[in-house]
Amino acid sequence: QVQLVESGGGLVQTGGSLRLSCAASGRTFSSYAMGWFRQAPGKEREFVAGISWSGRSTVYADSVKGRFTISRDNAKSTVYLQMTSLKPEDTAVYYCWARRGILDYWGQGTQVFVSS
C-alpha cells in the first residue's frame, strides 16, 4: 500500500507556472506507475498526465500537452507536475494517482486556481 500527499497548489495568474509535488510513503515507490488527475467544479475527474515506473514513458492529456511536464524521482519517492502557461480552465483540484497491478491509490488533492 502507498500513501500519497500532494503539495504545491495555489493561486496563480494566467500565463504563470506552478509545480505540484506528490510524496509517496512506502519502500516500493519505484514499482508504481504514477500520474495526475484533476477535477474542476461541476465536472468529472479527468486524466492529466502519467509516467511509468521507470520514468521513461510519459503520456499527457491533449489539453495540457506542451504546457505540463510530469517527472519522478524514485530516490525521493516523489512525482512532480510542472505546469506552465496556465489558463483559467486549468483551475481544479489536482490529485496524485498511483497504480500497481490492479490497485489504484489517490492523494487528498491540492487546489490550483488560475485567475484571468
C-alpha distances in whole Angstrom, upper triangle without the diagonal:
4,7,10,14,17,20,24,25,28,32,34,37,37,37,35,32,28,25,22,19,15,14,10,9,7,10,9,10,13,11,10,13,14,16,18,19,22,24,27,29,30,29,26,22,23,22,23,22,19,19,18,15,19,20,23,23,23,24,25,27,31,31,29,30,32,31,28,26,22,21,18,19,16,18,17,14,15,17,20,22,26,28,32,35,33,35,35,33,30,30,26,23,21,17,15,13,10,10,9,12,12,9,9,8,11,13,15,18,21,25,27,31,33,37,40
4,7,10,13,16,20,21,25,28,30,33,34,34,31,28,25,22,18,15,12,10,6,6,6,9,8,8,11,11,9,12,11,14,15,17,20,22,25,27,29,27,24,21,21,20,20,19,17,16,16,14,17,18,21,21,21,22,23,25,28,29,27,28,30,28,25,23,19,18,15,16,14,15,14,10,12,13,16,19,22,25,28,31,30,32,32,30,27,27,24,20,18,14,12,10,8,9,10,13,14,10,9,7,9,10,13,15,18,21,24,27,30,34,37
4,7,10,13,17,18,22,25,27,31,32,32,29,26,23,20,16,13,10,8,6,5,7,11,11,10,14,14,12,14,12,14,14,16,18,20,23,25,27,25,23,20,21,19,20,19,17,17,18,16,19,19,23,23,22,23,23,24,28,28,26,27,29,27,24,22,19,18,16,16,15,16,14,11,11,13,15,18,21,23,27,30,28,30,30,28,25,24,21,18,16,12,10,10,9,12,13,16,16,13,11,7,8,7,10,12,15,18,21,25,27,31,34
4,7,10,14,15,18,22,24,27,28,28,26,22,19,16,12,10,6,6,5,7,10,13,13,10,14,14,12,13,10,11,11,13,15,17,20,22,24,23,21,17,18,17,17,16,15,15,17,15,18,18,21,21,19,20,20,22,25,25,23,24,26,24,20,19,16,15,13,14,14,15,13,10,9,10,12,14,18,19,23,26,24,26,26,25,22,21,18,15,12,9,7,8,8,11,14,17,17,14,11,8,6,5,8,9,11,15,17,21,24,27,30
4,7,10,12,15,19,21,24,26,26,23,20,17,14,10,8,5,5,7,9,12,15,16,13,16,18,15,16,13,13,12,14,15,17,19,21,24,23,21,18,19,18,17,17,17,17,19,18,20,19,23,23,21,22,21,22,26,25,22,24,26,23,20,19,16,16,14,15,15,16,13,11,9,10,12,13,16,18,22,25,22,24,24,24,20,19,17,13,11,9,8,10,11,15,17,21,21,17,15,11,9,5,7,8,9,13,15,19,22,25,28
4,7,8,12,15,17,21,22,22,20,17,13,11,7,6,4,6,9,12,15,18,18,15,17,19,16,16,13,12,10,12,12,14,17,19,22,21,20,16,17,16,15,15,15,16,18,18,20,19,22,22,19,20,19,20,23,22,19,21,22,20,16,16,14,14,13,15,16,17,14,12,10,9,9,10,13,14,18,21,19,21,21,20,17,16,14,11,8,7,7,10,12,16,19,22,22,19,16,13,10,6,7,6,6,10,12,15,18,21,24
4,6,9,13,15,18,20,20,17,14,11,9,6,5,6,8,12,14,18,20,21,18,20,22,19,19,15,14,12,14,14,16,17,20,23,22,21,18,19,18,16,16,17,18,21,21,22,20,24,23,21,21,20,21,24,22,19,22,22,19,16,16,14,15,14,15,17,18,15,14,11,11,10,10,12,13,16,19,17,19,20,20,16,15,14,11,10,10,10,13,16,19,22,26,26,23,20,16,13,10,10,8,6,9,10,14,16,19,23
4,7,10,11,15,17,17,14,11,7,6,5,6,9,11,15,18,21,23,24,20,22,24,21,21,17,15,13,15,14,16,17,19,23,22,22,19,19,18,16,16,18,19,22,22,23,21,24,24,21,21,20,20,23,21,18,20,20,17,14,15,14,15,15,16,19,20,16,16,13,12,10,9,10,11,13,16,14,17,17,18,15,14,13,11,10,12,12,16,18,22,25,28,28,26,22,19,16,13,13,10,7,9,9,12,13,16,20
4,7,9,13,15,15,12,10,7,8,6,9,11,14,17,20,23,26,26,22,24,26,23,22,18,16,13,13,12,13,14,16,19,19,19,17,17,17,15,16,18,20,23,24,25,23,26,25,22,21,19,19,21,19,17,19,20,16,14,15,15,17,17,19,22,23,19,19,15,14,12,11,11,10,13,15,12,14,14,15,12,10,10,9,8,11,12,16,19,22,26,29,29,26,22,20,16,13,12,9,5,5,5,8,10,13,17
4,7,10,13,14,11,10,8,10,10,12,15,17,20,23,27,29,29,26,28,30,27,25,22,19,16,16,14,15,14,16,20,20,21,19,19,20,18,19,22,23,27,28,29,26,29,28,25,24,22,21,23,20,18,21,21,17,16,18,18,20,21,23,25,26,23,22,19,18,15,14,13,12,14,15,12,14,13,15,12,10,10,10,11,14,16,19,22,26,29,32,32,29,26,23,19,16,15,12,8,6,5,6,8,11,14
4,7,10,12,10,10,9,12,12,16,18,21,24,27,31,33,33,29,31,33,30,28,24,22,18,18,16,16,15,16,20,20,22,20,20,21,19,21,24,26,29,30,32,28,31,30,26,26,23,22,23,20,18,21,21,17,17,19,20,22,24,25,28,29,26,26,22,21,18,16,15,13,13,14,11,12,11,13,11,9,11,12,13,16,19,22,25,29,32,35,35,32,29,26,23,20,18,15,11,8,6,5,6,7,11
4,7,8,6,7,8,11,13,16,19,22,25,29,32,34,34,30,31,33,30,29,25,22,19,19,16,17,16,18,21,21,23,21,21,21,19,20,23,25,29,30,31,28,30,29,25,25,22,21,22,18,16,19,19,15,15,17,19,21,23,25,28,30,27,27,23,21,18,15,13,11,10,10,8,9,9,12,11,10,12,14,14,18,20,23,26,30,33,36,36,34,30,28,24,22,21,17,14,11,8,6,5,6,9
4,6,5,8,10,14,16,20,23,26,29,32,35,37,37,33,34,36,33,31,27,24,21,21,18,19,17,19,22,22,24,23,22,23,20,22,25,27,31,33,33,30,32,30,27,26,23,22,22,18,17,19,18,15,16,19,21,23,26,28,31,33,30,30,26,24,20,17,15,12,11,9,8,8,8,12,11,11,14,16,17,21,23,26,29,32,36,39,38,36,33,31,27,25,24,20,17,14,11,8,5,5,6
4,5,9,11,15,17,20,23,27,30,33,36,38,37,34,34,36,33,30,27,24,21,20,18,19,16,18,21,21,23,22,21,21,18,20,24,26,30,32,33,29,30,29,25,24,21,19,19,15,14,17,16,13,14,18,20,23,26,28,31,33,31,30,27,24,20,17,15,12,10,7,5,5,6,10,10,10,14,17,17,21,23,26,29,32,35,38,38,36,32,31,28,26,25,21,18,15,12,10,6,6,5
4,7,10,14,16,20,23,26,29,33,36,37,36,33,33,35,32,29,26,23,20,20,19,20,19,21,24,23,24,23,22,21,18,19,23,25,28,31,31,27,28,27,23,22,19,19,18,15,13,15,13,10,12,15,18,21,24,26,30,31,29,29,25,23,19,16,13,10,7,4,5,6,9,12,11,13,16,18,18,22,23,26,29,31,35,37,37,36,32,31,28,26,26,22,19,17,13,12,9,9,9
4,7,11,13,17,20,23,27,30,33,35,34,30,31,33,30,28,25,22,19,20,18,20,19,21,24,23,25,23,22,21,18,19,22,23,27,29,29,26,27,26,23,22,19,19,19,16,14,16,14,11,12,14,17,19,22,24,27,29,26,27,23,20,17,14,11,8,6,6,5,8,11,13,11,12,15,17,17,20,21,24,27,30,33,36,36,35,31,29,26,24,24,20,17,15,12,11,8,10,11
4,7,10,13,17,20,23,27,30,31,30,27,27,29,27,25,21,19,16,17,16,19,18,21,24,23,24,22,20,19,16,16,19,20,24,26,26,22,24,23,20,20,17,18,18,16,13,15,13,9,9,11,14,16,18,20,24,25,23,23,19,17,13,10,8,5,4,6,6,10,12,14,11,12,15,16,15,17,18,21,24,27,30,33,33,32,28,26,24,21,22,18,15,14,11,11,10,12,14
4,6,10,13,16,20,23,26,28,27,24,24,27,24,22,19,16,14,15,14,17,17,20,23,22,22,20,19,18,15,15,17,19,22,23,24,21,23,22,19,19,17,18,19,16,13,15,15,11,10,11,12,14,16,18,21,22,20,20,16,14,10,8,6,5,7,9,8,12,13,15,11,12,13,13,12,15,15,18,21,24,27,31,31,29,25,23,20,18,18,15,12,11,9,10,10,13,15
4,7,10,13,16,20,23,24,24,20,21,23,21,19,16,14,12,14,14,17,18,21,24,23,23,20,19,17,14,13,15,16,19,20,21,17,20,20,17,17,16,17,19,17,14,16,15,12,9,9,10,11,12,14,17,19,16,16,12,10,7,6,4,6,9,12,11,15,16,17,13,14,14,14,11,13,13,16,18,22,24,28,28,26,23,21,18,16,17,14,11,12,10,13,13,17,19
4,7,10,13,17,20,21,21,18,19,21,18,17,13,11,10,12,12,15,16,19,22,21,20,17,17,15,12,12,14,14,18,18,19,17,20,19,16,17,15,17,19,17,14,16,17,14,11,10,9,10,11,13,16,17,15,14,10,8,6,5,6,8,11,14,13,16,17,17,13,13,13,11,9,10,9,13,15,19,22,25,25,23,20,17,15,12,13,10,8,10,9,13,14,17,20
4,6,10,13,16,18,18,14,16,18,16,15,12,11,10,13,14,17,19,22,25,23,22,19,18,16,14,13,14,14,16,16,17,15,19,19,16,17,17,19,21,20,17,19,19,16,13,12,10,10,9,11,13,14,11,10,7,6,5,7,9,11,15,18,17,19,20,20,17,17,15,13,10,10,9,12,13,17,19,23,24,21,18,16,13,11,12,11,10,12,12,16,18,21,24
4,6,10,13,15,15,11,14,15,13,13,10,9,9,12,14,17,19,22,24,23,21,18,17,16,14,13,13,13,15,14,16,15,18,18,16,17,17,19,22,21,19,20,21,19,15,14,11,11,9,10,12,13,10,8,5,5,6,9,12,14,18,21,19,22,23,22,18,18,16,13,10,9,6,9,10,14,16,20,21,18,15,12,10,8,10,10,10,13,14,18,20,24,27
4,7,10,12,13,10,12,15,13,14,11,12,13,15,17,20,22,25,28,26,24,21,21,19,18,16,15,15,16,15,16,16,19,20,19,20,20,22,26,25,22,23,24,22,19,17,14,12,10,10,10,11,8,6,5,7,9,12,15,17,21,24,23,25,26,26,22,22,20,17,14,12,9,11,11,14,16,20,21,18,16,13,12,9,12,12,12,16,17,21,23,27,30
4,7,9,9,7,10,12,10,12,10,12,13,16,18,21,24,26,28,27,25,21,21,19,19,17,15,15,15,13,15,15,19,19,19,20,21,23,27,26,24,25,26,24,21,19,15,14,11,11,10,11,9,5,6,8,11,14,17,20,24,27,26,28,29,28,24,24,21,18,15,13,10,10,9,12,13,17,18,15,13,10,10,9,12,13,15,18,20,24,26,30,33
4,7,9,7,11,12,12,14,13,15,17,19,21,24,27,29,31,29,27,24,24,22,22,21,19,18,18,15,17,18,22,22,22,24,25,27,30,30,28,29,30,28,24,22,19,17,14,13,11,12,10,7,9,12,15,18,21,24,27,31,29,32,32,31,28,27,24,21,19,16,13,13,11,14,14,17,19,16,14,12,12,11,14,16,17,21,23,27,30,33,36
4,6,6,10,11,11,14,14,17,19,21,24,26,30,32,34,32,29,26,26,24,24,22,20,18,17,14,17,18,22,22,23,25,26,28,32,32,30,30,32,30,27,24,21,19,15,14,11,12,11,8,11,14,17,20,24,26,30,33,32,34,35,34,30,30,28,24,22,18,15,15,12,13,13,16,18,15,15,13,14,14,17,19,21,25,27,30,33,36,39
4,6,8,9,11,14,15,18,21,23,26,29,32,35,36,34,32,28,28,26,25,23,20,18,17,13,15,17,20,21,22,25,27,29,33,33,31,31,32,31,27,25,21,19,15,13,10,10,10,8,12,15,18,22,24,28,31,35,34,36,37,36,32,33,30,27,24,21,18,17,14,15,13,16,19,16,17,15,17,17,20,22,24,27,29,33,35,39,41
4,5,6,7,11,12,16,19,22,25,27,31,34,35,33,30,26,26,23,23,21,18,16,14,10,12,15,18,19,20,22,24,27,30,31,29,29,30,30,26,23,19,17,14,13,9,11,11,9,12,14,17,20,24,27,30,33,33,35,36,35,31,32,29,26,23,20,16,15,11,12,10,13,15,14,14,13,16,17,20,22,24,27,29,32,34,38,41
4,5,6,9,9,13,15,18,22,24,28,31,32,30,27,24,23,20,20,17,15,12,11,8,10,12,15,16,17,19,21,23,27,28,25,25,27,26,22,19,16,13,10,10,7,9,9,6,8,10,14,17,20,23,26,30,29,31,32,31,28,28,26,23,20,17,13,12,9,10,9,13,15,13,13,12,14,14,18,19,20,24,25,29,31,34,37
4,6,8,9,13,16,19,23,26,29,32,34,31,29,25,24,21,20,17,14,11,9,5,7,9,12,13,15,18,20,23,26,27,25,24,25,25,22,19,15,12,9,9,5,8,10,7,10,10,14,17,20,23,26,30,29,32,33,32,28,29,27,25,21,19,15,14,11,11,10,13,16,15,15,14,16,17,21,21,23,26,27,30,32,36,38
4,7,9,13,17,19,23,26,30,32,34,31,28,24,23,20,20,18,14,11,9,5,8,11,13,14,15,18,20,23,26,28,26,25,27,27,23,20,17,15,12,12,9,12,13,11,13,13,16,19,22,25,28,31,31,33,34,33,29,30,28,26,22,19,16,13,10,9,7,10,13,12,13,13,16,17,21,22,24,27,28,32,33,37,39
4,6,10,13,16,19,22,26,29,30,27,24,21,20,17,17,14,11,9,7,5,9,10,13,13,13,15,17,20,23,25,23,23,24,24,21,18,14,13,11,12,10,13,14,10,11,11,14,16,20,22,26,29,28,30,31,29,26,27,24,22,19,16,12,10,6,5,5,8,11,10,10,10,12,14,18,19,21,24,25,28,30,34,36
4,7,11,13,17,20,24,27,28,25,22,18,17,14,14,11,7,6,5,5,8,9,11,10,10,11,14,16,20,21,19,19,21,21,18,15,12,11,10,12,11,15,15,12,12,10,13,14,18,20,23,26,25,27,28,26,23,25,22,20,17,14,11,8,6,5,7,9,11,11,10,11,12,14,18,18,20,23,23,27,28,32,34
4,7,10,14,17,20,24,25,22,20,16,14,11,11,9,6,5,7,7,10,9,12,11,10,11,12,14,18,19,17,17,19,19,15,13,9,9,8,11,11,15,14,11,10,7,10,11,14,16,20,23,22,24,25,23,20,21,19,17,13,11,7,6,4,6,9,12,13,12,10,9,10,11,15,14,16,19,19,23,24,28,30
4,7,10,14,17,20,22,19,17,13,11,8,7,5,4,6,9,10,13,11,13,11,9,9,9,11,15,15,13,14,16,16,12,11,8,9,10,13,14,17,16,13,11,8,9,9,12,14,17,20,19,20,21,19,16,18,15,14,10,8,6,5,6,9,12,15,15,14,11,10,10,11,14,12,14,16,16,20,21,25,27
4,7,10,13,17,19,16,14,10,9,7,5,5,6,9,12,14,16,14,16,14,11,11,10,10,14,13,12,13,16,14,11,11,8,11,12,15,16,19,18,15,12,9,9,8,11,12,15,17,16,17,18,16,13,14,12,10,7,6,5,6,9,11,15,17,17,16,12,11,9,10,12,10,11,13,13,16,17,21,23
4,7,10,14,15,12,10,7,5,4,5,7,9,12,15,17,20,17,20,17,14,12,10,10,13,12,12,14,17,15,12,13,12,14,16,19,20,23,21,18,16,13,12,11,14,13,16,18,16,16,17,14,11,12,9,8,6,5,7,7,11,13,17,19,18,16,12,12,9,10,11,9,11,12,12,15,17,20,22
4,7,10,12,10,8,5,5,7,7,10,12,16,19,21,23,21,23,20,17,15,12,11,14,12,12,15,17,15,13,15,14,17,18,21,23,26,23,21,18,15,14,12,14,13,16,17,14,14,13,11,9,9,6,5,4,6,9,10,14,16,20,22,21,19,15,14,11,11,11,8,9,9,9,12,14,17,19
4,7,8,6,6,4,6,9,10,13,16,19,22,24,27,24,26,24,20,18,16,14,16,14,14,18,20,18,16,18,18,21,22,25,26,29,27,24,21,19,18,15,17,16,18,19,16,15,13,11,9,8,5,5,7,8,12,13,17,19,22,24,22,21,17,16,13,13,12,9,10,10,10,12,14,17,19
4,6,5,7,7,9,12,12,16,19,22,25,27,30,27,29,26,23,21,17,15,17,14,15,18,21,18,17,20,20,23,25,28,29,32,29,27,24,21,20,17,19,16,18,18,14,13,11,8,8,6,4,6,9,11,15,16,20,22,26,28,26,24,21,20,16,16,15,12,12,10,10,10,12,14,16
4,6,8,10,12,15,16,19,22,26,29,31,33,31,33,30,27,24,21,19,20,17,18,22,24,22,21,23,23,26,28,31,32,35,32,30,27,25,23,21,22,20,21,21,17,15,12,11,11,9,7,9,12,14,18,19,23,25,29,30,28,26,23,22,18,18,16,13,13,11,12,11,13,15,17
4,7,10,12,16,17,21,23,27,30,32,35,32,34,31,28,25,22,19,21,18,20,23,26,24,23,26,26,29,30,33,34,37,35,32,29,27,26,23,25,22,24,24,20,18,15,13,14,12,10,12,14,16,20,21,24,26,29,31,28,27,23,23,20,20,18,16,17,15,15,15,17,18,19
4,7,9,12,14,18,20,24,27,29,32,29,31,28,25,22,19,16,17,15,17,20,23,21,20,23,23,26,28,31,32,35,33,30,27,25,24,21,23,20,22,22,19,17,15,12,12,11,9,11,13,14,17,18,22,23,27,28,25,24,21,21,18,18,17,15,16,15,15,15,17,19,20
4,6,10,12,16,18,21,24,26,29,27,29,26,22,20,17,15,16,15,17,20,23,21,20,22,21,24,26,29,30,33,31,28,26,23,22,20,22,20,23,23,20,18,17,14,14,13,11,11,12,12,15,15,19,20,23,24,22,21,17,18,15,16,16,14,16,15,16,17,19,21,22
4,7,9,13,14,18,21,23,25,24,25,22,19,17,15,13,15,14,15,18,21,19,17,19,18,21,22,25,26,29,27,24,22,19,19,17,19,18,21,21,18,18,17,14,12,12,9,9,9,9,12,12,15,16,20,21,19,18,14,14,12,13,13,11,13,13,14,16,18,21,22
4,6,10,12,16,18,21,23,21,23,19,16,13,11,9,12,11,12,14,18,17,15,16,16,19,20,24,25,28,26,24,21,18,17,15,17,16,19,19,17,16,16,13,11,12,10,10,10,10,12,12,15,16,19,21,19,18,15,15,13,15,15,13,15,15,15,16,17,21,22
4,6,8,12,15,17,20,18,19,16,13,10,8,7,10,10,10,12,15,15,13,14,12,16,17,21,22,25,24,21,19,15,15,13,15,15,17,18,17,17,17,14,12,14,12,12,10,10,10,10,12,13,17,18,17,17,14,14,13,14,16,14,15,16,15,18,18,22,23
4,7,11,14,17,19,16,17,14,11,8,6,5,9,8,7,9,12,11,9,10,9,13,15,19,20,24,22,20,17,13,12,10,12,11,14,15,13,14,15,13,10,12,11,12,9,9,10,10,13,15,18,20,20,19,16,16,14,15,16,13,14,14,13,16,16,20,21
4,7,11,13,15,12,13,11,7,6,4,6,10,10,8,9,12,11,8,8,7,10,12,16,17,21,20,17,15,11,10,8,11,11,14,16,15,17,18,16,13,16,14,14,11,11,10,10,12,13,16,18,19,18,15,15,14,15,17,15,15,17,16,18,19,22,24
4,7,10,12,9,11,8,6,5,7,9,12,14,12,12,14,14,11,10,7,9,10,14,15,18,18,15,13,10,10,10,13,14,17,19,19,20,22,20,17,19,17,17,13,12,10,9,9,10,13,15,16,15,13,14,13,15,18,16,17,19,18,21,22,26,27
4,7,8,6,7,6,4,7,9,12,15,17,14,14,15,16,12,10,7,7,8,11,12,15,16,13,12,9,10,10,13,15,18,21,21,23,25,23,20,22,20,19,16,14,11,10,10,10,12,15,16,16,14,15,15,16,19,18,19,21,21,24,25,28,30
4,5,5,6,5,6,9,12,15,18,20,18,17,19,19,16,13,10,10,9,12,11,15,16,13,13,11,13,14,17,19,22,25,25,27,29,27,23,25,24,22,19,17,14,12,10,10,11,13,15,15,14,15,16,18,21,21,22,24,24,28,28,32,34
4,6,8,8,10,13,16,19,22,23,21,20,22,22,19,16,12,10,9,10,9,12,13,11,12,10,13,15,18,21,24,27,27,29,31,29,26,27,26,24,20,18,14,12,10,9,9,12,15,14,14,15,16,18,21,21,23,25,26,29,30,34,36
4,5,8,10,13,16,20,23,24,22,20,21,22,19,15,12,10,9,9,8,12,14,12,13,12,14,16,18,21,24,27,27,30,32,31,27,29,28,26,22,21,17,16,13,13,13,15,18,18,18,18,20,21,24,24,25,27,27,31,31,35,37
4,6,7,11,14,17,20,21,18,17,18,18,15,12,9,7,6,8,9,12,13,12,12,10,11,13,15,18,20,23,24,27,29,27,24,26,25,24,20,19,16,15,13,14,15,17,19,19,18,18,19,20,23,22,23,25,24,28,28,32,33
4,7,10,14,17,19,21,19,17,17,19,16,13,11,9,10,12,12,15,17,16,15,13,14,15,17,19,21,24,25,28,30,29,26,28,27,26,23,21,19,17,16,16,17,18,21,21,20,21,22,23,26,25,26,28,27,30,30,33,35
4,7,10,14,16,18,16,14,15,17,15,12,10,10,11,14,14,18,19,17,16,13,14,14,16,18,20,23,23,26,28,26,23,26,25,24,21,20,17,16,15,15,16,17,19,20,19,20,20,22,25,24,24,26,25,28,28,32,33
4,7,11,13,15,13,11,12,14,11,9,7,8,10,14,15,18,19,17,15,12,12,12,13,15,17,19,20,22,24,22,20,22,21,21,18,17,15,14,14,14,16,18,19,20,18,19,19,20,23,21,21,23,22,25,25,28,29
4,7,9,12,10,9,11,13,11,9,9,11,13,17,18,22,22,20,18,14,14,12,14,15,17,18,19,20,22,20,17,20,20,20,16,16,15,14,14,15,17,18,19,20,18,19,18,20,22,20,21,22,21,23,23,27,28
4,6,8,7,6,9,10,8,8,9,12,15,18,20,23,23,21,18,15,13,11,12,12,14,15,15,16,19,16,14,17,17,17,14,15,14,14,15,16,19,21,21,21,19,19,18,19,21,19,19,20,18,20,20,23,24
4,5,6,6,10,11,9,11,12,15,18,22,23,27,26,24,21,17,16,13,14,13,15,15,14,15,17,14,12,15,15,16,14,15,15,15,17,18,21,22,22,22,19,20,19,20,21,18,19,19,17,19,18,22,22
4,6,5,9,10,10,12,14,17,21,24,26,29,29,27,24,20,18,15,16,14,15,14,14,14,16,13,13,16,16,18,17,18,18,19,21,22,25,26,25,26,23,24,22,23,24,22,22,21,19,20,19,22,21
4,6,9,9,9,12,14,18,21,25,27,30,29,27,24,20,18,14,14,12,12,12,11,10,12,10,9,13,14,16,15,17,18,19,21,23,26,27,27,27,23,24,22,22,23,20,19,18,16,17,15,18,18
4,6,5,6,9,11,14,18,21,24,27,25,24,21,17,15,11,11,9,9,10,9,10,13,11,9,12,13,15,13,15,16,17,20,21,25,26,26,26,23,23,21,21,22,18,18,17,14,16,14,17,18
4,5,6,8,11,14,17,21,23,26,26,24,21,18,15,12,12,10,10,11,12,13,16,14,12,16,17,19,16,18,18,19,21,22,25,27,27,27,24,24,23,23,24,21,21,20,18,19,18,20,21
4,6,8,11,14,18,21,24,26,26,25,22,18,16,13,11,10,9,9,11,13,17,16,14,17,19,20,18,20,20,21,23,24,27,29,30,29,27,27,25,25,26,23,22,21,19,20,18,20,20
4,7,10,13,17,20,23,26,24,24,20,17,14,10,8,6,5,6,8,10,14,13,11,14,16,18,16,18,18,20,22,24,27,29,30,29,26,25,23,23,24,20,19,18,15,16,14,17,17
4,7,10,14,17,20,22,21,20,17,13,10,7,5,4,6,9,9,12,15,14,11,14,14,15,13,15,14,16,18,21,24,26,27,26,23,22,20,19,21,17,16,16,14,15,14,18,19
4,7,10,13,16,19,18,17,14,11,8,6,5,7,9,12,12,15,18,17,14,17,17,17,14,15,14,15,17,19,22,24,25,24,22,21,19,19,21,18,17,18,16,18,18,21,22
4,7,11,13,16,15,14,11,7,6,5,6,9,12,15,15,18,20,19,15,18,17,17,13,13,11,12,13,16,18,21,22,21,18,18,17,16,19,16,16,17,16,19,19,23,24
4,7,10,12,12,11,9,6,5,7,8,11,14,18,18,21,23,22,19,21,20,19,15,15,12,13,13,16,18,21,22,21,19,18,17,17,20,18,17,20,19,22,22,26,27
4,6,9,8,8,6,4,6,9,11,14,17,21,21,24,26,25,21,23,22,20,16,15,12,13,12,14,16,19,21,20,18,17,16,16,19,18,18,20,20,24,24,28,30
4,5,5,6,5,6,8,12,13,17,20,24,24,27,29,28,25,26,25,23,19,18,14,15,14,16,17,20,23,21,20,18,18,17,20,20,20,23,22,26,27,30,33
4,5,5,6,8,11,15,17,20,23,27,27,30,32,31,27,28,26,24,21,19,15,15,13,15,15,18,21,19,18,17,18,17,21,21,21,24,25,28,30,33,36
4,6,8,11,13,17,19,22,25,29,29,32,34,33,29,30,29,26,23,21,18,18,16,18,18,21,24,22,21,20,20,19,22,23,23,26,27,30,31,35,37
4,5,9,11,15,17,20,23,27,27,30,31,31,27,28,26,24,20,19,15,16,15,18,18,22,24,22,20,18,18,17,19,20,20,23,23,27,29,32,35
4,7,10,14,16,20,23,27,26,29,30,29,26,26,24,22,18,16,13,13,12,14,15,18,20,18,17,14,15,14,17,17,18,21,22,26,28,31,34
4,7,10,13,16,19,23,22,25,27,26,22,23,21,19,15,14,10,12,11,14,16,19,21,19,17,14,14,12,15,15,15,18,19,23,24,28,30
4,7,10,13,17,20,19,22,24,23,19,20,18,17,13,12,8,10,10,13,15,19,20,18,16,14,13,12,15,14,14,17,17,20,22,25,28
4,6,10,13,16,16,19,21,20,16,17,17,15,12,11,9,11,13,16,18,22,23,21,18,16,15,13,15,13,13,15,14,18,19,22,25
4,6,10,13,12,15,17,17,13,14,14,13,10,11,10,12,14,17,20,23,24,22,19,17,15,14,16,13,12,13,12,15,16,19,21
4,7,10,10,14,16,16,13,15,15,15,12,14,13,16,18,21,23,26,27,26,23,21,19,17,19,16,14,15,12,15,15,18,20
4,7,7,10,13,13,9,12,13,14,11,14,14,17,19,22,25,28,29,27,24,22,20,18,19,16,14,13,10,12,11,15,16
4,5,9,12,13,10,13,15,16,15,18,18,21,23,26,29,32,32,31,27,26,24,22,23,19,17,16,12,13,11,14,15
4,7,10,11,10,12,15,18,17,20,21,23,26,28,32,34,34,33,30,29,26,25,25,21,19,17,13,13,10,12,12
4,7,8,6,9,12,14,14,17,19,21,24,27,30,33,33,31,28,26,24,22,22,18,16,14,10,9,7,9,10
4,5,5,8,11,14,14,18,20,23,26,28,32,34,34,32,29,28,25,23,23,19,17,14,11,9,6,8,8
4,5,6,9,13,14,18,20,23,27,29,33,35,34,33,29,28,24,23,22,18,16,13,10,7,5,6,6
4,5,8,12,13,16,19,21,24,27,30,32,31,30,26,25,22,22,21,17,16,13,10,9,8,9,10
4,6,9,10,13,16,18,21,24,28,30,29,27,24,23,20,19,18,14,13,10,8,7,7,10,11
4,7,9,13,16,18,22,25,28,31,30,28,24,22,19,18,16,13,11,8,5,5,5,8,11
4,6,9,13,15,19,22,25,28,26,24,21,19,16,14,13,9,8,6,6,7,9,12,14
4,7,10,13,17,19,23,26,24,22,18,16,12,11,9,6,5,4,6,8,11,15,17
4,7,10,13,16,20,23,22,20,16,14,10,9,9,5,5,6,7,10,13,16,19
4,6,10,13,17,19,18,16,12,10,7,6,7,4,7,9,11,14,16,20,23
4,7,10,14,17,17,14,11,8,6,5,8,7,9,12,13,17,19,23,25
4,7,10,13,13,10,7,6,5,7,10,10,12,15,17,20,22,26,28
4,7,10,10,8,6,5,7,9,12,13,16,19,20,24,26,29,32
4,6,7,6,5,6,9,12,16,16,19,22,23,27,29,32,35
4,6,5,7,9,12,15,18,20,22,25,27,30,32,36,38
4,6,8,11,15,18,21,22,25,28,30,33,35,38,41
4,7,10,14,17,20,21,25,27,29,32,34,38,40
4,7,10,14,17,18,22,25,27,30,32,36,38
4,7,10,13,15,18,21,23,26,28,32,34
4,7,10,12,15,18,21,24,27,30,33
4,7,8,12,15,17,20,23,27,29
4,6,9,12,15,18,21,25,28
4,7,10,13,16,20,23,26
4,7,10,13,16,19,22
4,7,10,13,16,20
4,6,10,13,16
4,7,10,13
4,6,10
4,7
4
